[in-house]
Amino acid sequence: MLSNSDPRQKNPENTFFDDLYAGFHIQRISIFRSICSIAEKRETVNELLIRNY
């Protein structure tokens, strides 16, 4: 299992991870990023969970 920020949130045309891990189970979840030096930039973002099981 691995996780990564979802680039499609900023650019819907970016299918890099979808293409790279096409044979795997990809799940998108919303998470709150609470670690940021500027409090106003802390936000909910999409995260990819990619697994081979």
Jmol script that loads the backbone (N, CA, C; Angstrom):
load data "model"
ATOM      1  N   MET A   1       0.856  -1.168   0.000  1.00  0.00           N
ATOM      2  CA  MET A   1       0.000   0.000   0.000  1.00  0.00           C
ATOM      3  C   MET A   1       0.898   1.225   0.000  1.00  0.00           C
ATOM      4  N   LEU A   2       0.478   2.225  -0.762  1.00  0.00           N
ATOM      5  CA  LEU A   2       1.171   3.504  -0.737  1.00  0.00           C
ATOM      6  C   LEU A   2       0.155   4.620  -0.834  1.00  0.00           C
ATOM      7  N   SER A   3       0.566   5.802  -0.446  1.00  0.00           N
ATOM      8  CA  SER A   3      -0.311   6.967  -0.554  1.00  0.00           C
ATOM      9  C   SER A   3       0.461   8.111  -1.187  1.00  0.00           C
ATOM     10  N   ASN A   4      -0.280   8.993  -1.808  1.00  0.00           N
ATOM     11  CA  ASN A   4       0.323  10.153  -2.453  1.00  0.00           C
ATOM     12  C   ASN A   4      -0.749  11.213  -2.619  1.00  0.00           C
ATOM     13  N   SER A   5      -0.331  12.469  -2.670  1.00  0.00           N
ATOM     14  CA  SER A   5      -1.282  13.527  -2.985  1.00  0.00           C
ATOM     15  C   SER A   5      -1.826  13.301  -4.393  1.00  0.00           C
ATOM     16  N   ASP A   6      -3.077  13.634  -4.597  1.00  0.00           N
ATOM     17  CA  ASP A   6      -3.727  13.411  -5.889  1.00  0.00           C
ATOM     18  C   ASP A   6      -3.500  14.620  -6.798  1.00  0.00           C
ATOM     19  N   PRO A   7      -2.675  14.476  -7.836  1.00  0.00           N
ATOM     20  CA  PRO A   7      -2.420  15.613  -8.723  1.00  0.00           C
ATOM     21  C   PRO A   7      -3.639  16.028  -9.540  1.00  0.00           C
ATOM     22  N   ARG A   8      -4.620  15.148  -9.652  1.00  0.00           N
ATOM     23  CA  ARG A   8      -5.818  15.475 -10.431  1.00  0.00           C
ATOM     24  C   ARG A   8      -6.686  16.528  -9.750  1.00  0.00           C
ATOM     25  N   GLN A   9      -6.461  16.772  -8.474  1.00  0.00           N
ATOM     26  CA  GLN A   9      -7.224  17.811  -7.786  1.00  0.00           C
ATOM     27  C   GLN A   9      -6.874  19.183  -8.367  1.00  0.00           C
ATOM     28  N   LYS A  10      -5.605  19.399  -8.664  1.00  0.00           N
ATOM     29  CA  LYS A  10      -5.164  20.672  -9.246  1.00  0.00           C
ATOM     30  C   LYS A  10      -5.275  20.679 -10.766  1.00  0.00           C
ATOM     31  N   ASN A  11      -5.055  19.514 -11.385  1.00  0.00           N
ATOM     32  CA  ASN A  11      -5.079  19.402 -12.833  1.00  0.00           C
ATOM     33  C   ASN A  11      -5.802  18.110 -13.229  1.00  0.00           C
ATOM     34  N   PRO A  12      -7.095  18.185 -13.564  1.00  0.00           N
ATOM     35  CA  PRO A  12      -7.868  16.982 -13.908  1.00  0.00           C
ATOM     36  C   PRO A  12      -7.302  16.181 -15.085  1.00  0.00           C
ATOM     37  N   GLU A  13      -6.458  16.807 -15.881  1.00  0.00           N
ATOM     38  CA  GLU A  13      -5.846  16.127 -17.030  1.00  0.00           C
ATOM     39  C   GLU A  13      -4.659  15.243 -16.620  1.00  0.00           C
ATOM     40  N   ASN A  14      -4.163  15.412 -15.406  1.00  0.00           N
ATOM     41  CA  ASN A  14      -2.989  14.682 -14.944  1.00  0.00           C
ATOM     42  C   ASN A  14      -3.391  13.273 -14.507  1.00  0.00           C
ATOM     43  N   THR A  15      -3.092  12.295 -15.336  1.00  0.00           N
ATOM     44  CA  THR A  15      -3.440  10.893 -15.043  1.00  0.00           C
ATOM     45  C   THR A  15      -2.192  10.051 -14.752  1.00  0.00           C
ATOM     46  N   PHE A  16      -1.128  10.694 -14.330  1.00  0.00           N
ATOM     47  CA  PHE A  16       0.138   9.997 -14.112  1.00  0.00           C
ATOM     48  C   PHE A  16      -0.022   8.765 -13.226  1.00  0.00           C
ATOM     49  N   PHE A  17      -0.587   8.936 -12.022  1.00  0.00           N
ATOM     50  CA  PHE A  17      -0.703   7.813 -11.101  1.00  0.00           C
ATOM     51  C   PHE A  17      -1.750   6.800 -11.572  1.00  0.00           C
ATOM     52  N   ASP A  18      -2.805   7.270 -12.194  1.00  0.00           N
ATOM     53  CA  ASP A  18      -3.811   6.344 -12.732  1.00  0.00           C
ATOM     54  C   ASP A  18      -3.192   5.447 -13.804  1.00  0.00           C
ATOM     55  N   ASP A  19      -2.339   6.025 -14.650  1.00  0.00           N
ATOM     56  CA  ASP A  19      -1.676   5.252 -15.698  1.00  0.00           C
ATOM     57  C   ASP A  19      -0.594   4.341 -15.122  1.00  0.00           C
ATOM     58  N   LEU A  20       0.221   4.877 -14.218  1.00  0.00           N
ATOM     59  CA  LEU A  20       1.332   4.119 -13.645  1.00  0.00           C
ATOM     60  C   LEU A  20       0.845   2.903 -12.863  1.00  0.00           C
ATOM     61  N   TYR A  21      -0.248   3.062 -12.118  1.00  0.00           N
ATOM     62  CA  TYR A  21      -0.760   1.988 -11.264  1.00  0.00           C
ATOM     63  C   TYR A  21      -2.091   1.447 -11.786  1.00  0.00           C
ATOM     64  N   ALA A  22      -2.216   1.352 -13.094  1.00  0.00           N
ATOM     65  CA  ALA A  22      -3.474   0.925 -13.719  1.00  0.00           C
ATOM     66  C   ALA A  22      -3.932  -0.452 -13.243  1.00  0.00           C
ATOM     67  N   GLY A  23      -3.028  -1.350 -12.910  1.00  0.00           N
ATOM     68  CA  GLY A  23      -3.393  -2.693 -12.475  1.00  0.00           C
ATOM     69  C   GLY A  23      -3.667  -2.820 -10.987  1.00  0.00           C
ATOM     70  N   PHE A  24      -3.610  -1.717 -10.269  1.00  0.00           N
ATOM     71  CA  PHE A  24      -3.770  -1.724  -8.817  1.00  0.00           C
ATOM     72  C   PHE A  24      -5.125  -1.136  -8.424  1.00  0.00           C
ATOM     73  N   HIS A  25      -5.465  -1.275  -7.164  1.00  0.00           N
ATOM     74  CA  HIS A  25      -6.689  -0.671  -6.627  1.00  0.00           C
ATOM     75  C   HIS A  25      -6.352   0.757  -6.203  1.00  0.00           C
ATOM     76  N   ILE A  26      -7.019   1.733  -6.810  1.00  0.00           N
ATOM     77  CA  ILE A  26      -6.777   3.139  -6.494  1.00  0.00           C
ATOM     78  C   ILE A  26      -8.036   3.709  -5.861  1.00  0.00           C
ATOM     79  N   GLN A  27      -7.866   4.289  -4.687  1.00  0.00           N
ATOM     80  CA  GLN A  27      -8.975   4.905  -3.967  1.00  0.00           C
ATOM     81  C   GLN A  27      -8.601   6.342  -3.657  1.00  0.00           C
ATOM     82  N   ARG A  28      -9.521   7.248  -3.904  1.00  0.00           N
ATOM     83  CA  ARG A  28      -9.316   8.665  -3.573  1.00  0.00           C
ATOM     84  C   ARG A  28     -10.102   8.991  -2.311  1.00  0.00           C
ATOM     85  N   ILE A  29      -9.404   9.588  -1.346  1.00  0.00           N
ATOM     86  CA  ILE A  29     -10.061   9.982  -0.103  1.00  0.00           C
ATOM     87  C   ILE A  29      -9.756  11.455   0.173  1.00  0.00           C
ATOM     88  N   SER A  30     -10.641  12.108   0.883  1.00  0.00           N
ATOM     89  CA  SER A  30     -10.428  13.496   1.288  1.00  0.00           C
ATOM     90  C   SER A  30      -9.812  13.514   2.680  1.00  0.00           C
ATOM     91  N   ILE A  31      -8.750  14.288   2.822  1.00  0.00           N
ATOM     92  CA  ILE A  31      -8.092  14.418   4.122  1.00  0.00           C
ATOM     93  C   ILE A  31      -7.822  15.892   4.389  1.00  0.00           C
ATOM     94  N   PHE A  32      -7.688  16.246   5.643  1.00  0.00           N
ATOM     95  CA  PHE A  32      -7.360  17.608   6.022  1.00  0.00           C
ATOM     96  C   PHE A  32      -5.869  17.703   6.287  1.00  0.00           C
ATOM     97  N   ARG A  33      -5.205  18.586   5.573  1.00  0.00           N
ATOM     98  CA  ARG A  33      -3.772  18.818   5.778  1.00  0.00           C
ATOM     99  C   ARG A  33      -3.607  19.831   6.904  1.00  0.00           C
ATOM    100  N   SER A  34      -3.162  19.360   8.046  1.00  0.00           N
ATOM    101  CA  SER A  34      -3.031  20.245   9.201  1.00  0.00           C
ATOM    102  C   SER A  34      -1.600  20.719   9.406  1.00  0.00           C
ATOM    103  N   ILE A  35      -0.671  20.245   8.597  1.00  0.00           N
ATOM    104  CA  ILE A  35       0.718  20.668   8.732  1.00  0.00           C
ATOM    105  C   ILE A  35       1.046  21.612   7.577  1.00  0.00           C
ATOM    106  N   CYS A  36       1.145  22.872   7.912  1.00  0.00           N
ATOM    107  CA  CYS A  36       1.495  23.905   6.939  1.00  0.00           C
ATOM    108  C   CYS A  36       1.947  25.122   7.730  1.00  0.00           C
ATOM    109  N   SER A  37       2.988  25.764   7.288  1.00  0.00           N
ATOM    110  CA  SER A  37       3.504  26.910   8.041  1.00  0.00           C
ATOM    111  C   SER A  37       2.540  28.092   8.038  1.00  0.00           C
ATOM    112  N   ILE A  38       1.663  28.147   7.035  1.00  0.00           N
ATOM    113  CA  ILE A  38       0.674  29.223   6.946  1.00  0.00           C
ATOM    114  C   ILE A  38      -0.696  28.632   7.250  1.00  0.00           C
ATOM    115  N   ALA A  39      -1.247  28.956   8.393  1.00  0.00           N
ATOM    116  CA  ALA A  39      -2.499  28.347   8.856  1.00  0.00           C
ATOM    117  C   ALA A  39      -3.635  28.509   7.859  1.00  0.00           C
ATOM    118  N   GLU A  40      -3.689  29.630   7.164  1.00  0.00           N
ATOM    119  CA  GLU A  40      -4.773  29.873   6.210  1.00  0.00           C
ATOM    120  C   GLU A  40      -4.722  28.927   5.008  1.00  0.00           C
ATOM    121  N   LYS A  41      -3.568  28.335   4.762  1.00  0.00           N
ATOM    122  CA  LYS A  41      -3.428  27.421   3.620  1.00  0.00           C
ATOM    123  C   LYS A  41      -3.717  25.965   3.985  1.00  0.00           C
ATOM    124  N   ARG A  42      -4.020  25.707   5.231  1.00  0.00           N
ATOM    125  CA  ARG A  42      -4.391  24.345   5.636  1.00  0.00           C
ATOM    126  C   ARG A  42      -5.765  24.055   5.074  1.00  0.00           C
ATOM    127  N   GLU A  43      -5.879  22.943   4.369  1.00  0.00           N
ATOM    128  CA  GLU A  43      -7.119  22.677   3.652  1.00  0.00           C
ATOM    129  C   GLU A  43      -7.365  21.186   3.494  1.00  0.00           C
ATOM    130  N   THR A  44      -8.561  20.861   3.035  1.00  0.00           N
ATOM    131  CA  THR A  44      -8.902  19.487   2.698  1.00  0.00           C
ATOM    132  C   THR A  44      -8.456  19.219   1.267  1.00  0.00           C
ATOM    133  N   VAL A  45      -7.757  18.120   1.089  1.00  0.00           N
ATOM    134  CA  VAL A  45      -7.237  17.743  -0.225  1.00  0.00           C
ATOM    135  C   VAL A  45      -7.550  16.271  -0.480  1.00  0.00           C
ATOM    136  N   ASN A  46      -7.399  15.872  -1.735  1.00  0.00           N
ATOM    137  CA  ASN A  46      -7.566  14.465  -2.091  1.00  0.00           C
ATOM    138  C   ASN A  46      -6.234  13.743  -1.948  1.00  0.00           C
ATOM    139  N   GLU A  47      -6.295  12.541  -1.437  1.00  0.00           N
ATOM    140  CA  GLU A  47      -5.135  11.680  -1.281  1.00  0.00           C
ATOM    141  C   GLU A  47      -5.429  10.382  -2.005  1.00  0.00           C
ATOM    142  N   LEU A  48      -4.418   9.823  -2.642  1.00  0.00           N
ATOM    143  CA  LEU A  48      -4.558   8.529  -3.310  1.00  0.00           C
ATOM    144  C   LEU A  48      -4.083   7.429  -2.382  1.00  0.00           C
ATOM    145  N   LEU A  49      -4.873   6.383  -2.278  1.00  0.00           N
ATOM    146  CA  LEU A  49      -4.434   5.146  -1.635  1.00  0.00           C
ATOM    147  C   LEU A  49      -4.341   4.124  -2.748  1.00  0.00           C
ATOM    148  N   ILE A  50      -3.155   3.584  -2.929  1.00  0.00           N
ATOM    149  CA  ILE A  50      -2.913   2.629  -4.006  1.00  0.00           C
ATOM    150  C   ILE A  50      -2.453   1.342  -3.353  1.00  0.00           C
ATOM    151  N   ARG A  51      -3.128   0.244  -3.715  1.00  0.00           N
ATOM    152  CA  ARG A  51      -2.761  -1.025  -3.075  1.00  0.00           C
ATOM    153  C   ARG A  51      -2.808  -2.163  -4.087  1.00  0.00           C
ATOM    154  N   ASN A  52      -2.074  -3.202  -3.791  1.00  0.00           N
ATOM    155  CA  ASN A  52      -2.018  -4.368  -4.675  1.00  0.00           C
ATOM    156  C   ASN A  52      -2.754  -5.568  -4.078  1.00  0.00           C
ATOM    157  N   TYR A  53      -3.622  -5.340  -3.142  1.00  0.00           N
ATOM    158  CA  TYR A  53      -4.400  -6.434  -2.548  1.00  0.00           C
ATOM    159  C   TYR A  53      -5.866  -6.057  -2.494  1.00  0.00           C
TER     160      TYR A  53
END
end "model"
wireframe off; spacefill off
backbone 0.3
color backbone group
